[in-house]
Amino acid sequence: MAIVTRRSTNPLEIFEVVSNVGRFVQLWRCPSWGSRDPWEEPKFYPREILSYTLVSKTWRAALLPVCWEFYDGKAMYGVPHQVISHYSHYFRTMTNCLHRGPFNSKHLRKLEIQYNYVYCRIYSKKIIEDLQLSISELSWIAGANGTPSNLDLSNDGEVILMKLSLIVTVVKDFTLKNWLIYDVPELLRFLARCTRLSKISLHNIYGIKEFPYSTSTMESMSIPQPYILLPTVTTLHLDFTPESSKAALEMMTCCPNLTHLEIVGSWVSSECTYTSTPIYRYCPNLRSISINIAGRSQEGGRSKLRKNELANLVVNLVGMHGTGKLNTFKATLFELDEAVAEALVKHTKDTLEIFEVYLDGFYCIQKDDQQESFDNIHHILKNCCNLKIFSIQYDCDYYSTDYLGGSWACLDTLEELKIHGGWYGESSKQFEDVEVSSNDGCTWIWRAGGGVSVSPGMLEWILVVVKSMPRLKRLSINGSRIYKIKKVD
C-alpha cells in the first residue's frame, strides 16, 4: 500500500505562510525608537531578527531569506563584516556597499553601484563579473558630476580601469545617475549590446548636447549598422539638465517599441517641444506618458511653463491626429492650461483611459488661474468618453466643485475615482452610507473606511456620482477610501 503524505495544516510549518508573515517583520528602525526626526536614518538590527527566527526551524528557514533579501550598507553599517559575508548568499538587492566582503552574490537580482563608497569601488568589478547570468536590474550612480565611463578603481596602488564594456549585457532595467558624458559613442555602443533591456532610466545627465541619431552622424562616429536601435526597450525614464533636454527627447527615436515614457525635471524648452522629425513617427506604440515638470521660466519664486510649450510637447509625442494607442496621461504640473487640455481632447479623446493630474504648488497662483485649471480639467472629462481612472490632487485652501459639475463623457466607463485637495472647515459633513441599486437588481452600499469629512457641495456630488457611474469600483476622497459593498438580504 502506498504511503500517503499529508501536508501539515500547522501554519508554522507551511513555508509559504511563514514567508508571507516574514515580510511584515520590522527589519529597520531609528536608533532612538519612536523618533520622528526625518534626518535620522534607520538601522538594521539583526539580533532582534534572530529572536524571531529562533521560534522554530521552519520559521528560521523562511524568515532568514526575507530578513537578508535587501542589503543596504548604510543601514547595516554596524553589522560585522563576518555576519554580512555569512548571509550574503541571501542578498537579492545590494546598495551602498560599505563592507569589505567577501560576498556570495550569485543570486543577486538588483545592484546599485555608488562610487563614493570605497568598498563599492573596489569590489563592484568582481561583483559584476559574478553576475553575468543573474542580475536583471543595474543602477550606476556616479559622484557629483562624475565621469564613470573611465573610472579609477584604485586598490593599494593597483589601477583598475572599469569601462562600460565590463557591465553585464543581460540586464533588463538599467539606470544611470549623475553622469557627465563626453564619449557619446561609447554609451551608444553599450546600449546597442544590451539585447534584453526593457527599461532605461537616465537621471541628471550632463554633457550630451546633441543626440546623434541620424545616419550621417552615426557613420561619422564609425558606429556600424543598424546604428543605435533598441527594439526591446518599452519604458524610458528621462531626467536631464536643460541643455541636454532636446538630445534626451530624441533618444526616443531609437526605441521603436516604446510604450511608456516618463519625463521628470524642469527642462522642457521650446527647442525640445519641436524636433526635426516628430517623435511619434518613431514610437507608434506609445501608450503611456508621465510628465513631472515644474517649468522653466521663473515667476513669483516658482517655475512656470511658457504657454503652449507642454501642449506642443504632447502633440510632438502623439501626433496631430493621435496615434490611436495612447491610453494613459499622468502629469505633475504647476497648472493645467487650456492648450494642454485642448491637445489631449483633440488627440486622445477616444483612447484615453487613465488621466491623473497633480497640481503642485497650486497654492501659489491666483484663484482665477486655479479656477481656469479646474475648467480645463472639466473640459477633458466632458470629452474623453473611455476614461476608466481619474485622479486629481492639489494643495490649496481654495476649493471648487465646478469641475465636478456638468455631464462627463465617461460616466459609463469610469471605474476608479480619486480626489485629493481642498481644506474643509466646520461646514464639512461626515460621509454616511449610500445605497445604490444596479441594473441587475443588486443593491450596493458605499461606505467610508474611516472618518471622511467632505464639503456639502462635494457630498451632494458624490451622491449623484455613485448613482450615475454603474462601473465605479473604487472611490477615494482626500486619501480616505469609500468602499463598494454588496448588500446581502
Order of alpha helices (4+ residues) and beta strands (2+ residues): alpha-beta-beta-alpha-alpha-beta-alpha-beta-beta-alpha-beta-beta-beta-beta-alpha-beta-alpha-beta-alpha-beta-alpha-beta-beta-beta-alpha-beta-alpha-beta-alpha-beta-beta-beta-beta-beta-beta-alpha-beta-beta
